[in-house]
Amino acid sequence: ARILIIDDETDVRIATRRILERAGHEVTEASSGEEGVESFNKNPADLIITDIMDAGQGGVETVAQLREQHPGLRI
């Protein structure tokens, strides 16, 4: 699956990416909600893993924005 990780903590993104790639997934990363939405719009993912307490645009706002644009999206 194509998975997008949105998290402002670099170490968390790297660790999560490594685990998912070892399991055979294609992973992209974003360091903020804004970056995540932009990344998803350019290269849609099958699943998004996001930090709810993200800096900047919070995870709740990011989820709401993505769900509004893509109602069936798995987050």
N, C-alpha and C positions, 0 to 999 in steps of 0.2 A: 504494500500500500504506500501511497504518497502521504507523508505526515509533515505537518508544519508545527514547529515548536515555537511558542511565543513566551519569552521569559526575559526579564531584565538582568537576571543573574547568569553571567557567562558560564560559570562552573556547572550550574544546573543544566543549561542548554547542552553543553559538551557531554556531560555524563548521560543525559537522556538520549542524545543523538547516538552515542556509541552503542548503547544497549539496543536501540531500535535498528540500527544498521546491522549489527550482528545477527539480528533476527530476520534480516533480509528486506527491510523497508528502505524506501527512498526518503531521505529526511532533508528538510530545509529549516532554517532558523530565522527568527526575527527577535530583535532586542527590545521592541516596544509594540504596543497595540497598533499604533499608526503604521509602523513598518510591517507588522503582520498582515493587516488588511491590504496594504499595497502589494505585498508579496503574494497573498492569496489571489488577488485580482489578476495578477500577471501570470501566475502558475498555480491553478487550483489544486488543493490537496484533498485526499479522501477523508482525512481526520485532522483536527487541530487539537493540540495540547497547549493549554495556556495557563499562565499564572494569574489568578484572580486579583491578587494584590500587587499588580504591576505598577511601576512608576509611570508617570505621564498619564496617557489615556489608560485608565484602569482596565483590568480584565473583564469586569462586568460590562463596561461600556463597549469593549471590543467584541464580546460575545453578542451583545444586543445588536450592534451594527452588522456583524457578519450574518446573524440569523435573519435580520430584516432583508438583507440582500440575497441570502441563500437559505431559505426556510428549512430545507432538508439536511443541511450541513451537520455532520457529526463533530461535536466538540466535547 
